[in-house]
């Protein structure tokens, strides 16, 4: 992998961990079906980095899909109304890397949040998902308590 193709101005965004991003660019996270969460305020490069990871994965021969959280929710809602829920879940389960961009940029209706959860759940421990968001982890709400 030619990491020099990762054309990102780390000096302009000192909060971005260059070593971590370069490690992600090796795509080793795909081997473990690990997930990537890119968090930051609008304009700092989360989407650009997610696109770069997706491009590296495609160039390495992996199947990749890129969508926004709002698009994923809308697709799932539409096919749910058409009675094709399992087909869309199969679609989202398929790619080696699924990038879901702009989580938190727009509010998701209740069924949209459920669809997002189901899509990620279908992939759990099987394939990698990369999420970009402008919502700090500290503002995502409390973790569910253990029962």
Backbone as a chain_set.jsonl record, in Angstrom:
{"seq": "XXXXXXXXXXXXXXXXXXXXXXXXXXXXXXXXXXXXXXXXXXXXXXXXXXXXXXXXXXXXXXXXXXXXXXXXXXXXXXXXXXXXXXXXXXXXXXXXXXXXXXXXXXXXXXXXXXXXXXXXXXXXXXXXXXXXXXXXXXXXXXXXXXX", "coords": {"N": [[0.85, -1.174, 0.0], [0.599, 2.126, -0.889], [1.245, 4.516, 1.147], [1.811, 7.144, 0.815], [-0.042, 8.193, -0.824], [-1.984, 9.04, 0.809], [-3.114, 11.924, 1.133], [-3.231, 14.137, 3.244], [-3.421, 16.981, 5.231], [-1.848, 16.95, 7.935], [-0.629, 18.811, 9.59], [-2.335, 20.985, 9.512], [-4.449, 20.052, 10.915], [-3.924, 19.444, 13.852], [-5.028, 17.872, 15.861], [-5.54, 15.408, 14.827], [-4.46, 12.14, 14.863], [-1.701, 11.262, 13.346], [-0.109, 8.928, 13.188], [-1.936, 6.914, 13.928], [-3.854, 7.179, 11.861], [-2.298, 6.539, 9.627], [-1.749, 3.905, 10.287], [-4.347, 2.842, 10.124], [-4.66, 3.13, 7.388], [-3.235, 1.016, 6.397], [-4.999, -0.999, 6.342], [-5.227, -3.107, 8.114], [-7.167, -3.312, 10.036], [-9.344, -4.401, 8.762], [-8.821, -7.116, 8.65], [-9.442, -8.074, 11.17], [-12.072, -7.533, 11.375], [-12.581, -5.131, 12.607], [-13.901, -1.982, 13.738], [-14.155, 1.492, 12.744], [-14.213, 4.703, 14.087], [-14.62, 7.939, 13.296], [-14.425, 10.979, 14.649], [-15.304, 14.364, 14.935], [-15.567, 17.979, 14.739], [-17.516, 19.639, 12.148], [-15.759, 19.931, 9.068], [-13.124, 19.159, 9.643], [-12.078, 16.922, 8.445], [-13.047, 14.26, 8.675], [-14.754, 12.879, 6.859], [-13.201, 12.956, 4.532], [-11.013, 11.387, 5.289], [-12.338, 8.953, 5.721], [-13.222, 8.419, 3.112], [-10.731, 8.11, 1.895], [-9.8, 5.769, 3.205], [-11.745, 4.006, 2.268], [-11.186, 4.085, -0.465], [-8.567, 3.02, -0.506], [-9.213, 0.445, 0.343], [-10.818, -0.47, -1.783], [-8.914, -0.369, -3.845], [-7.305, -2.392, -2.929], [-8.767, -4.541, -3.56], [-11.099, -5.1, -2.183], [-14.621, -5.304, -1.468], [-16.597, -2.472, -1.129], [-18.872, -0.195, 0.379], [-20.326, 3.009, 0.42], [-22.182, 5.281, 2.23], [-24.482, 7.751, 3.477], [-25.661, 8.286, 6.837], [-28.294, 9.181, 6.828], [-29.123, 8.45, 4.213], [-28.901, 5.653, 4.401], [-30.86, 5.128, 6.354], [-33.146, 6.049, 4.971], [-33.198, 4.315, 2.722], [-33.57, 1.856, 4.022], [-36.045, 2.294, 5.256], [-37.702, 2.581, 3.004], [-37.472, 0.036, 1.667], [-38.381, -1.529, 3.709], [-41.088, -0.846, 3.824], [-41.799, -1.959, 1.43], [-41.599, -4.595, 1.965], [-39.136, -5.866, 1.79], [-37.102, -6.206, 3.688], [-35.118, -8.087, 4.546], [-33.551, -8.29, 2.257], [-32.262, -5.783, 2.034], [-30.822, -5.764, 4.375], [-29.112, -7.874, 3.867], [-27.716, -6.742, 1.756], [-26.336, -4.602, 3.035], [-24.805, -6.103, 4.753], [-22.936, -7.279, 3.146], [-20.495, -5.856, 2.035], [-16.928, -5.695, 2.522], [-15.992, -3.455, 3.769], [-17.999, -1.035, 5.126], [-18.86, 2.24, 4.87], [-20.315, 4.658, 6.801], [-21.384, 7.742, 6.635], [-21.621, 10.985, 8.154], [-23.118, 10.589, 10.542], [-25.318, 11.734, 12.893], [-25.412, 14.29, 11.869], [-27.861, 14.922, 10.817], [-31.034, 14.509, 12.364], [-32.204, 11.21, 13.027], [-35.181, 9.496, 12.293], [-37.109, 7.415, 14.523], [-37.388, 4.785, 13.367], [-35.305, 4.964, 11.591], [-33.008, 5.078, 13.182], [-33.195, 2.548, 14.275], [-32.894, 0.988, 11.968], [-30.269, 1.644, 11.273], [-28.925, 0.569, 13.486], [-29.574, -2.167, 13.082], [-28.297, -2.673, 10.608], [-25.591, -2.309, 11.288], [-25.396, -4.242, 13.26], [-25.754, -6.585, 11.751], [-23.291, -6.788, 10.6], [-21.483, -7.125, 12.606], [-18.582, -8.422, 13.998], [-18.016, -9.68, 11.62], [-17.474, -8.093, 9.373], [-15.972, -4.904, 8.6], [-16.925, -1.642, 9.744], [-16.978, 1.781, 9.111], [-17.545, 4.785, 10.687], [-18.455, 8.194, 10.427], [-18.754, 11.146, 12.312], [-20.038, 14.144, 13.802], [-20.701, 14.335, 16.353], [-19.659, 14.369, 19.578], [-18.396, 11.596, 21.448], [-18.987, 11.722, 24.138], [-21.457, 12.901, 24.142], [-23.321, 11.119, 23.236], [-25.105, 9.791, 24.782], [-26.035, 7.757, 27.618], [-24.363, 4.645, 28.241], [-25.866, 1.45, 27.801], [-27.02, -0.19, 30.73], [-25.576, -3.022, 32.381], [-27.19, -6.149, 32.642]], "CA": [[0.0, 0.0, 0.0], [1.366, 3.36, -0.998], [0.664, 5.443, 2.108], [2.04, 8.528, 0.393], [-1.27, 8.654, -1.481], [-2.824, 9.642, 1.838], [-2.807, 13.343, 1.012], [-3.963, 14.815, 4.303], [-2.563, 17.97, 5.872], [-1.875, 16.709, 9.375], [-0.214, 20.039, 10.278], [-3.5, 21.855, 9.602], [-5.369, 19.434, 11.869], [-3.028, 18.816, 14.826], [-5.754, 16.933, 16.709], [-5.632, 14.118, 14.145], [-3.298, 11.304, 15.18], [-1.151, 10.81, 12.067], [0.334, 7.532, 13.303], [-3.136, 6.084, 13.911], [-4.447, 7.223, 10.523], [-1.423, 5.761, 8.735], [-1.979, 2.5, 10.622], [-5.632, 2.479, 9.52], [-4.471, 3.073, 5.934], [-2.694, -0.31, 6.037], [-6.202, -1.832, 6.275], [-5.17, -4.25, 9.034], [-8.416, -3.386, 10.791], [-10.269, -5.272, 8.029], [-8.517, -8.512, 8.969], [-10.089, -8.413, 12.44], [-13.439, -7.002, 11.322], [-12.664, -4.019, 13.552], [-14.627, -0.812, 13.252], [-13.459, 2.774, 12.837], [-15.079, 5.827, 14.392], [-13.937, 9.214, 13.063], [-15.238, 11.979, 15.328], [-14.757, 15.714, 14.938], [-16.508, 18.996, 14.269], [-17.542, 19.759, 10.686], [-14.659, 20.586, 8.383], [-11.768, 18.76, 10.038], [-11.573, 15.882, 7.569], [-13.498, 12.885, 8.934], [-15.251, 12.276, 5.617], [-12.066, 12.784, 3.613], [-10.25, 10.224, 5.75], [-13.154, 7.769, 5.46], [-13.153, 8.19, 1.663], [-9.388, 7.579, 1.608], [-9.778, 4.368, 3.641], [-12.579, 3.251, 1.319], [-10.447, 3.979, -1.731], [-7.487, 2.054, -0.295], [-9.826, -0.886, 0.401], [-11.198, -0.816, -3.164], [-7.673, -0.639, -4.577], [-6.781, -3.67, -2.448], [-9.64, -5.602, -4.054], [-12.218, -5.356, -1.274], [-15.913, -4.701, -1.773], [-16.829, -1.345, -0.23], [-20.045, 0.634, 0.118], [-20.281, 4.301, 1.102], [-23.502, 5.885, 2.325], [-24.663, 8.596, 4.653], [-26.612, 7.7, 7.783], [-29.641, 9.525, 6.367], [-29.425, 7.61, 3.048], [-29.109, 4.289, 4.88], [-32.164, 5.093, 7.002], [-34.186, 6.192, 3.943], [-33.255, 3.059, 1.955], [-34.152, 0.82, 4.869], [-37.464, 2.606, 5.428], [-38.382, 2.29, 1.735], [-37.579, -1.405, 1.413], [-39.225, -2.084, 4.769], [-42.474, -0.672, 3.375], [-41.995, -2.863, 0.296], [-41.486, -5.974, 2.435], [-37.855, -6.435, 1.372], [-36.156, -5.905, 4.756], [-33.97, -9.007, 4.564], [-32.663, -8.022, 1.118], [-31.409, -4.626, 2.308], [-29.878, -6.165, 5.418], [-28.106, -8.667, 3.158], [-26.898, -5.802, 0.995], [-25.424, -3.896, 3.929], [-23.901, -7.076, 5.386], [-22.01, -7.798, 2.152], [-19.175, -5.262, 1.785], [-15.86, -5.879, 3.516], [-15.992, -2.191, 4.499], [-19.155, -0.163, 4.935], [-18.645, 3.569, 5.436], [-21.545, 5.394, 7.075], [-20.934, 9.121, 6.81], [-22.51, 12.03, 8.671], [-23.986, 10.166, 11.633], [-25.536, 12.84, 13.816], [-25.574, 15.576, 11.185], [-29.306, 15.099, 10.748], [-31.691, 13.561, 13.272], [-32.809, 10.046, 12.39], [-36.437, 9.092, 12.921], [-36.984, 6.182, 15.311], [-37.128, 3.622, 12.513], [-33.988, 5.165, 10.984], [-32.014, 4.652, 14.167], [-33.314, 1.093, 14.36], [-32.298, 0.437, 10.744], [-28.825, 1.807, 11.406], [-28.495, -0.457, 14.434], [-29.678, -3.486, 12.458], [-27.253, -2.796, 9.587], [-24.313, -2.505, 11.975], [-25.485, -5.532, 13.949], [-25.557, -7.62, 10.728], [-21.881, -6.801, 10.24], [-20.694, -7.292, 13.821], [-17.586, -9.497, 14.029], [-17.877, -10.286, 10.287], [-16.932, -7.105, 8.444], [-15.677, -3.619, 9.239], [-17.756, -0.477, 9.485], [-16.372, 3.055, 9.479], [-18.55, 5.818, 10.909], [-17.994, 9.557, 10.663], [-19.758, 11.891, 13.048], [-19.629, 15.383, 14.45], [-21.226, 14.258, 17.714], [-18.67, 13.783, 20.484], [-18.829, 10.369, 22.118], [-19.537, 12.104, 25.442], [-22.826, 13.388, 23.963], [-24.143, 10.102, 22.588], [-26.041, 9.232, 25.747], [-25.438, 6.77, 28.519], [-24.263, 3.271, 27.779], [-26.881, 0.619, 28.471], [-26.506, -0.845, 31.925], [-25.507, -4.482, 32.3], [-28.293, -6.797, 33.357]], "C": [[0.893, 1.234, 0.0], [0.736, 4.42, -0.094], [0.903, 6.896, 1.743], [0.821, 9.083, -0.345], [-2.234, 9.278, -0.478], [-2.452, 11.116, 1.938], [-3.665, 14.123, 2.005], [-3.001, 15.753, 5.006], [-2.679, 17.834, 7.389], [-1.47, 17.952, 10.162], [-1.402, 20.988, 10.463], [-4.527, 21.335, 10.607], [-4.558, 18.711, 12.94], [-3.721, 17.839, 15.766], [-5.884, 15.548, 16.098], [-4.327, 13.36, 14.388], [-2.762, 10.685, 13.88], [-0.74, 9.345, 12.115], [-0.866, 6.58, 13.233], [-3.752, 6.036, 12.512], [-3.602, 6.42, 9.536], [-1.546, 4.266, 9.026], [-3.305, 2.022, 10.028], [-5.492, 2.314, 8.006], [-3.83, 1.76, 5.484], [-3.814, -1.33, 5.866], [-6.143, -3.071, 7.17], [-6.46, -4.402, 9.816], [-9.451, -4.267, 10.087], [-10.055, -6.742, 8.367], [-9.209, -8.981, 10.237], [-11.554, -8.016, 12.486], [-13.63, -5.925, 12.383], [-13.369, -2.836, 12.9], [-13.816, 0.447, 13.492], [-14.502, 3.854, 13.107], [-14.257, 7.098, 14.256], [-14.853, 10.32, 13.576], [-14.55, 13.337, 15.258], [-15.789, 16.707, 14.457], [-16.474, 19.082, 12.746], [-16.294, 20.468, 10.163], [-13.261, 20.156, 8.762], [-11.241, 17.554, 9.266], [-12.016, 14.461, 7.844], [-13.943, 12.192, 7.645], [-14.109, 12.023, 4.646], [-11.233, 11.563, 4.004], [-11.02, 8.926, 5.508], [-13.142, 7.417, 3.973], [-11.796, 7.6, 1.29], [-9.291, 6.112, 2.029], [-10.592, 3.496, 2.69], [-11.849, 3.052, 0.004], [-9.303, 2.975, -1.623], [-8.046, 0.634, -0.293], [-10.238, -1.36, -0.993], [-9.957, -1.184, -3.967], [-7.045, -1.965, -4.165], [-7.685, -4.841, -2.836], [-10.826, -5.934, -3.173], [-13.488, -4.685, -1.782], [-16.206, -3.66, -0.693], [-18.141, -0.675, -0.613], [-19.927, 1.876, 0.984], [-21.68, 4.884, 1.08], [-23.499, 6.878, 3.472], [-25.65, 7.889, 5.577], [-28.044, 7.972, 7.328], [-30.051, 8.684, 5.159], [-29.703, 6.173, 3.477], [-30.492, 4.168, 5.504], [-33.291, 5.17, 5.971], [-34.333, 4.923, 3.112], [-33.94, 1.976, 2.763], [-35.645, 1.047, 5.068], [-38.243, 2.214, 4.166], [-38.542, 0.787, 1.515], [-38.378, -2.109, 2.503], [-40.695, -1.987, 4.401], [-42.815, -1.626, 2.235], [-41.894, -4.331, 0.699], [-40.189, -6.653, 2.036], [-36.753, -6.174, 2.405], [-34.927, -6.796, 4.708], [-33.026, -8.74, 3.394], [-31.75, -6.827, 1.394], [-30.413, -4.954, 3.41], [-28.772, -7.037, 4.806], [-27.169, -7.782, 2.362], [-25.884, -5.118, 1.898], [-24.456, -4.839, 4.64], [-22.775, -7.484, 4.442], [-20.628, -7.173, 2.041], [-18.172, -5.562, 2.897], [-15.731, -4.627, 4.371], [-17.249, -1.416, 4.12], [-18.835, 1.152, 5.629], [-20.0, 4.237, 5.571], [-21.125, 6.795, 7.498], [-22.033, 9.953, 7.456], [-23.518, 11.535, 9.711], [-24.109, 11.324, 12.611], [-25.683, 14.19, 13.159], [-27.052, 15.929, 11.062], [-29.944, 14.114, 11.717], [-32.301, 12.412, 12.472], [-34.141, 9.761, 13.071], [-36.224, 7.763, 13.644], [-36.672, 4.957, 14.477], [-35.777, 3.743, 11.809], [-32.877, 4.727, 11.918], [-32.027, 3.139, 14.314], [-32.676, 0.422, 13.145], [-30.782, 0.523, 10.79], [-28.268, 0.753, 12.358], [-28.508, -1.832, 13.786], [-28.591, -3.698, 11.406], [-25.897, -3.049, 10.232], [-24.292, -3.863, 12.672], [-25.262, -6.696, 12.981], [-24.075, -7.824, 10.431], [-20.974, -7.178, 11.409], [-19.859, -8.573, 13.783], [-17.382, -10.189, 12.675], [-17.151, -9.364, 9.322], [-16.751, -5.788, 9.184], [-16.651, -2.53, 8.801], [-16.978, 0.75, 9.935], [-17.489, 4.088, 9.569], [-17.871, 7.171, 11.031], [-19.124, 10.293, 11.36], [-19.169, 13.184, 13.586], [-20.12, 15.427, 15.891], [-20.17, 13.623, 18.611], [-19.228, 12.565, 21.21], [-19.472, 10.707, 23.463], [-20.98, 12.585, 25.346], [-23.748, 12.357, 23.338], [-25.121, 9.441, 23.534], [-25.368, 8.156, 26.565], [-25.395, 5.394, 27.869], [-25.337, 2.457, 28.494], [-26.245, -0.077, 29.674], [-26.518, -2.354, 31.729], [-26.641, -5.079, 33.116], [-27.805, -8.023, 34.043]], "O": [[1.821, 1.351, 0.8], [-0.183, 5.131, -0.501], [0.265, 7.789, 2.302], [0.67, 10.298, -0.475], [-3.183, 9.961, -0.861], [-1.588, 11.502, 2.725], [-4.693, 14.695, 1.642], [-1.884, 15.36, 5.342], [-3.486, 18.502, 8.035], [-1.923, 18.133, 11.292], [-1.469, 21.713, 11.456], [-5.372, 22.089, 11.088], [-4.506, 17.481, 12.939], [-3.044, 17.042, 16.414], [-6.296, 14.609, 16.779], [-3.237, 13.879, 14.147], [-3.31, 9.702, 13.382], [-1.001, 8.599, 11.171], [-0.808, 5.557, 12.551], [-4.128, 4.965, 12.036], [-4.145, 5.699, 8.7], [-1.458, 3.448, 8.11], [-3.378, 0.919, 9.487], [-6.138, 1.449, 7.414], [-3.88, 1.43, 4.299], [-3.597, -2.404, 5.307], [-6.939, -3.993, 6.991], [-6.81, -5.51, 10.22], [-10.337, -4.82, 10.738], [-11.005, -7.525, 8.369], [-9.529, -10.163, 10.367], [-12.204, -8.148, 13.522], [-14.698, -5.816, 12.985], [-13.422, -2.714, 11.677], [-12.912, 0.474, 14.327], [-15.539, 3.913, 12.446], [-13.308, 7.314, 15.01], [-15.919, 10.568, 13.013], [-13.346, 13.44, 15.495], [-16.78, 16.325, 13.835], [-15.507, 18.645, 12.123], [-15.837, 21.46, 10.729], [-12.291, 20.723, 8.26], [-10.072, 17.196, 9.415], [-11.424, 13.527, 7.303], [-13.552, 11.056, 7.376], [-14.063, 10.973, 4.004], [-10.802, 10.798, 3.141], [-10.428, 7.914, 5.135], [-13.06, 6.242, 3.616], [-11.719, 6.693, 0.462], [-8.754, 5.294, 1.282], [-10.183, 2.387, 2.348], [-11.89, 1.966, -0.574], [-9.089, 2.174, -2.532], [-7.438, -0.277, -0.854], [-10.029, -2.522, -1.341], [-9.946, -2.186, -4.683], [-6.337, -2.592, -4.953], [-7.409, -5.989, -2.488], [-11.493, -6.946, -3.39], [-13.441, -3.643, -2.435], [-16.08, -3.933, 0.501], [-18.482, -0.597, -1.793], [-19.486, 1.811, 2.131], [-22.298, 4.973, 0.02], [-22.619, 6.848, 4.333], [-26.385, 7.001, 5.147], [-28.907, 7.1, 7.429], [-31.198, 8.246, 5.078], [-30.635, 5.545, 2.976], [-31.219, 3.216, 5.221], [-34.279, 4.443, 6.077], [-35.45, 4.494, 2.823], [-34.797, 1.258, 2.247], [-36.425, 0.095, 5.051], [-39.304, 1.597, 4.247], [-39.639, 0.32, 1.209], [-38.98, -3.156, 2.262], [-41.463, -2.921, 4.631], [-43.961, -2.049, 2.085], [-42.083, -5.216, -0.135], [-40.134, -7.88, 1.949], [-35.6, -5.948, 2.037], [-33.805, -6.304, 4.818], [-31.819, -8.943, 3.524], [-30.576, -6.857, 1.024], [-29.28, -4.474, 3.383], [-27.613, -6.93, 5.206], [-25.967, -8.038, 2.298], [-24.7, -5.058, 1.566], [-23.392, -4.407, 5.084], [-21.75, -7.989, 4.9], [-19.648, -7.914, 1.958], [-18.538, -5.668, 4.067], [-15.403, -4.711, 5.555], [-17.519, -1.177, 2.943], [-18.57, 1.179, 6.831], [-20.742, 4.372, 4.598], [-20.58, 6.996, 8.584], [-23.22, 9.658, 7.319], [-24.65, 12.015, 9.751], [-23.101, 11.834, 13.101], [-26.047, 15.157, 13.828], [-27.439, 17.09, 11.188], [-29.448, 12.999, 11.877], [-32.842, 12.613, 11.384], [-34.222, 9.78, 14.299], [-35.241, 7.069, 13.383], [-35.793, 4.171, 14.831], [-35.168, 2.729, 11.467], [-31.918, 4.081, 11.497], [-30.973, 2.52, 14.462], [-31.996, -0.595, 13.279], [-30.089, -0.414, 10.393], [-27.254, 0.12, 12.064], [-27.547, -2.589, 13.927], [-28.023, -4.786, 11.319], [-25.14, -3.905, 9.776], [-23.27, -4.55, 12.665], [-24.644, -7.693, 13.354], [-23.66, -8.919, 10.052], [-19.809, -7.518, 11.201], [-20.382, -9.666, 13.561], [-16.652, -11.177, 12.592], [-16.308, -9.809, 8.543], [-17.309, -5.587, 10.262], [-17.127, -2.501, 7.666], [-16.389, 0.757, 11.015], [-18.281, 4.244, 8.639], [-16.824, 7.285, 11.669], [-20.298, 10.096, 11.047], [-17.961, 13.298, 13.797], [-19.97, 16.442, 16.572], [-19.821, 12.458, 18.422], [-20.412, 12.525, 21.545], [-20.414, 10.032, 23.878], [-21.665, 12.67, 26.366], [-24.864, 12.697, 22.944], [-25.905, 8.594, 23.104], [-24.27, 7.703, 26.243], [-26.257, 5.029, 27.07], [-25.677, 2.735, 29.644], [-25.088, -0.494, 29.632], [-27.357, -2.895, 31.009], [-26.999, -4.554, 34.17], [-28.582, -8.713, 34.702]]}, "num_chains": 1, "name": "protein.A"}
